[in-house]
């Protein structure tokens, strides 16, 4: 979950812990950009699905995009959810390969919900 309490470092550390299995203390001396580079290298040849829920700021995606978007065709996906249409539009426009897709949810009518 990203939310309004977005912290790039925590997300990078959590993703690295899941994929590299290092202790969090091992990551302390590294900068955020070093962690992003390590995550990029780790995910380079892997297929993955990463879900970032409740993205409230485009900064959240801009910081993580470099680490998560591979130039190799691995069929990996990053799914972001947001309630802010402006954030969704901005993130889709930042997609380097024009594969950004926005699925706009509609409200349920009383019969459906």
Order of alpha helices (4+ residues) and beta strands (2+ residues): alpha-alpha-beta-alpha-beta-alpha
